[in-house]
Amino acid sequence: MTICLHGFVGGKVQGVSFRQRTLEEAERLDLNGWVRNLADGRVEVLFEGEEPAVRELEAWLGQGPESVRVDALELEQQPVQGITGFVIRR
């Protein structure tokens, strides 16, 4: 089953390659969507694909890679967008 999650990651998540690492994880999991920095220091993300892969990225976002400190993860299920590929938005 295909599902879509959208939300925000807070903490030390900018200036630490978080968007690039998120893109790499999403591509590894064959997910579609996007990630971008927000002016308030958070990162916004939307991703969709097969539910087990989406849940795996959700868990990964909750801890992030080594150089990151995730203090908050807020994700909500959304209608599937039909996006192709995964990109970093500026």
CORDALIN-V815015 format. One line per field, one symbol per residue. phi: phi as a letter, one per 30 degrees, with the letter a starting at -180 (. if undefined). Layout:
phi=???
This chain:
phi=.dbbbblbcckdbcibidddddedddddcicckabadcddjdccbbbbldeedddddeddddcidedcbccabbbbdbddcidcibbccc
